[in-house]
Amino acid sequence: MFAIIETGGKQYKVQNDDVIFVEKLAAEDNTTVDFKVLAVETDDGLKVGTPYVEGSSVQGKVLKSGKGKKINIWTYKAKKHESRRMGHRQPYTKVQIEAINA
């Protein structure tokens, strides 16, 4: 059984006990979050929502929140002796999928 969920403007294919990294959620560690379900596959077949599947949900447990690896950005303008260095660390939330309710 699997489901396709939406969070943070992205879609993820998940199964029970999967660990995924999603965009930062406003949730504390060791709390449960619910996700919107776009499609769910069961023994009866695949159910696709318009846009979400009614009566189904995916529950996940927040393991931790943090920041990803640093990305260095270097901008340069030729013949102007102008350059600038920037860095970015994308915040994330690590979630373990606990239950898929179809």
C-alpha positions as CSV (number, residue, x, y, z in Angstrom):
1,M,0.0,0.0,0.0
2,F,1.3,3.4,-0.9
3,A,0.0,7.0,-1.0
4,I,1.0,10.2,-2.8
5,I,0.9,13.1,-0.4
6,E,1.4,16.9,-0.8
7,T,3.3,19.2,1.5
8,G,5.3,22.3,1.0
9,G,4.3,22.5,-2.7
10,K,5.8,19.1,-3.4
11,Q,4.5,15.6,-3.9
12,Y,5.9,12.5,-2.2
13,K,5.2,8.8,-2.7
14,V,5.2,7.2,0.7
15,Q,4.7,3.8,2.4
16,N,4.5,2.8,6.0
17,D,7.7,3.3,8.0
18,D,9.3,5.6,5.3
19,V,11.4,8.4,6.5
20,I,11.2,11.6,4.3
21,F,12.7,15.0,4.4
22,V,10.0,17.7,3.7
23,E,10.0,21.5,3.7
24,K,10.0,22.9,7.2
25,L,6.7,22.3,9.1
26,A,5.5,24.3,12.1
27,A,5.5,21.3,14.4
28,E,7.5,20.3,17.4
29,D,9.6,17.1,17.6
30,N,7.8,13.9,18.5
31,T,4.4,15.2,17.4
32,T,2.0,13.8,14.8
33,V,1.2,15.6,11.6
34,D,-1.5,14.8,9.0
35,F,-0.9,15.2,5.2
36,K,-3.2,15.8,2.3
37,V,-3.6,12.7,0.1
38,L,-3.6,13.1,-3.6
39,A,-3.8,9.3,-4.5
40,V,-3.9,6.1,-2.5
41,E,-3.3,2.5,-3.7
42,T,-5.1,-0.2,-1.7
43,D,-6.1,-3.9,-2.4
44,D,-9.2,-2.5,-4.3
45,G,-7.0,-0.5,-6.7
46,L,-5.9,3.0,-7.1
47,K,-8.0,5.9,-5.9
48,V,-7.2,9.3,-7.3
49,G,-8.6,12.5,-5.7
50,T,-9.9,15.6,-7.4
51,P,-7.7,17.2,-6.0
52,Y,-7.7,15.2,-2.7
53,V,-9.0,11.8,-1.8
54,E,-12.0,12.2,0.6
55,G,-11.8,10.2,3.9
56,S,-8.2,9.3,3.6
57,S,-5.2,10.6,5.5
58,V,-1.5,9.9,6.1
59,Q,-0.1,10.4,9.6
60,G,3.6,11.0,10.2
61,K,5.7,11.5,13.3
62,V,8.1,14.5,13.3
63,L,11.6,13.1,14.2
64,K,13.6,16.4,14.0
65,S,13.9,19.7,12.3
66,G,17.2,21.2,11.0
67,K,19.0,22.7,8.1
68,G,20.5,21.1,5.0
69,K,24.1,21.3,3.7
70,K,25.3,24.8,2.8
71,I,25.1,25.8,-0.8
72,N,27.6,28.5,-1.9
73,I,26.5,31.0,-4.5
74,W,29.1,33.2,-6.3
75,T,27.9,36.0,-8.5
76,Y,30.3,37.9,-10.8
77,K,30.0,40.7,-13.2
78,A,32.7,40.7,-15.9
79,K,34.8,43.8,-16.5
80,K,33.3,45.6,-13.4
81,H,35.5,44.1,-10.7
82,E,32.4,43.2,-8.8
83,S,31.7,39.8,-7.2
84,R,29.6,38.7,-4.3
85,R,29.5,35.4,-2.3
86,M,26.4,34.2,-0.6
87,G,25.4,31.0,1.2
88,H,22.1,29.3,1.8
89,R,21.0,26.4,4.1
90,Q,17.5,25.1,3.4
91,P,15.4,24.3,6.5
92,Y,13.8,20.8,6.6
93,T,11.7,18.5,8.8
94,K,12.4,14.8,9.0
95,V,9.2,12.8,9.2
96,Q,8.5,9.1,9.6
97,I,5.3,7.8,8.1
98,E,3.3,5.9,10.7
99,A,-0.1,5.1,9.1
100,I,-1.9,5.3,5.8
101,N,-5.7,5.5,6.3
102,A,-7.6,4.8,3.1
